[in-house]
Amino acid sequence: MTIELKLTTLPESVSEATIVSWYKKPGERVRQDEKLADIETDKVILDIPAPVSGVLIKIITPEGTTIQAETVIGLIEEGDAAAMDTPDTVQNPVSIPETAREIALSPAVRNMLNEFNLDASVITATGKRGRLLKADIVNYLEKIAAPVITETSQSISTPSTAESVIVADSEAAKHTPNSTQTMISREPRRVPMSRIRSSIAKRLVEAQQNAAILTTFNEVDLTEVIAIRTEFAESFKKQKEVKLGFMSFFVKAVTNSLKQFPIINAATEGNDILYHDYFDIGIAVGSERGLVVPILRDADKMSFAQIESAIAVFAQKARDGSIAIEDISGGSFTITNGGVFGSLLSTPILNPPQSAILGLHKIQRRPIAIGDEIAIRPMMNLALSYDHRIIDGSDAVRFLVSIKNTLEKPASLFLEV
């Protein structure tokens, strides 16, 4: 019996998706619930599982095809007797080399391998657990693109992957030692944006155009927070089975301050202000496909351990490309941490329809005045970007000061004062 393989539903507010990868070829056997393909929406990457066990007999929509809900993308012949010697498939489908399927690859890496017709097994992987990164492919291409340089009277041979060659003219060659010639690639390499990257670009432009964005800054002395982490790190990890990080302190400080300044937790809709009586905090997480913002639901009710555990799960999902639509939907306020990449100061951009976002930065030991004395303290710059249409500067500044005061005296987090 032939079963249609289709994209049954799409997340709310998502109208279409793109086939990113096929993991099976026509004629190969599949098991029920085995992942057959990845599709990319403008928010997440979703799996297409096999509805039954059998043989994939036809791929109707190859990689790169845009589809909508209920679109049939392939056919499966159900049952063990379904053997296809000459599978029916679309003309010139995009296929994945066998070696690429044997290695854990992200969709972006897989697309890059297909673009340059590369074998993943011959490229040195530097990612965690042997994961192949886009940077590894770039390094490999740079190595194999190095020209074989000979004397002027001889030909210049280059690998087939080199896109273009520009050779110095004879006049320039006269001024070159040994009359050697140089190959330089001058043609740009055109790669279409992924749906997620396109969505990020669109939302950021909309944020700039539709909101009056202003940023206020402050700095926080993390001496006490670091002292608590140092004292309780071992026992916390042993009892809670998760590392005590900085983010749980910041989430707690943010939710406490949002309760004092509810306008910071609000949003706009037309001429109305939407006040949120809950605290769903988005944590910006970088991934190979772009920035995603999973949500900590009711973060004010979460313990330190629950916050750290949830963030660890989201970070792993971002690395694996398994963030679900429900993980990133909603949110009333966002925290983004550029400090993990070494940023000392930045102006974060709003995450619409939210009206404010907190930017964290690198912790740096520097001299500051403590009373009449100079001391070396671990300092972090804070940046709050906000929509000045509904948030007054005084509220934004006092909100940021509240976060600063809470983190400099973190005992208040435990006493709830």
Secondary structure, 3 states (H helix, E strand, C coil): CEEEEECCCCCCCCCEEEEEEECCCCCCEECCCCEEEEEECCCCEEEEECCCCEEEEEECCCCCCEEECCCEEEEEEECCCCCCCCCCCCCCCCCCCHHHHCCCCCHHHHHHHHHHCCCHHHCCCCCHHHCCCHHHHHHHHHHHCCCECCCCCCCCECCCCCCCCCCCCHHHHCCCHHHCCCCCCCCCCCCCCCHHHHHHHHHHHHHHHHCCEEEEEEEEECHHHHHHHHHHHHHHHHHHCCCCCCHHHHHHHHHHHHHHCHHHHCEEECCEEECCCCCCEEECEEECCEEECCEECCHHHCCHHHHHHHHHHHHHHHHHCCCCHHHHCCCCEEEEEHHHHCCCCCCCCCCCCECEEEEECCCEEEEEEECCEEEEEEEEEEEEEEECCCCCHHHHHHHHHHHHHHHHCCHHHHHCC
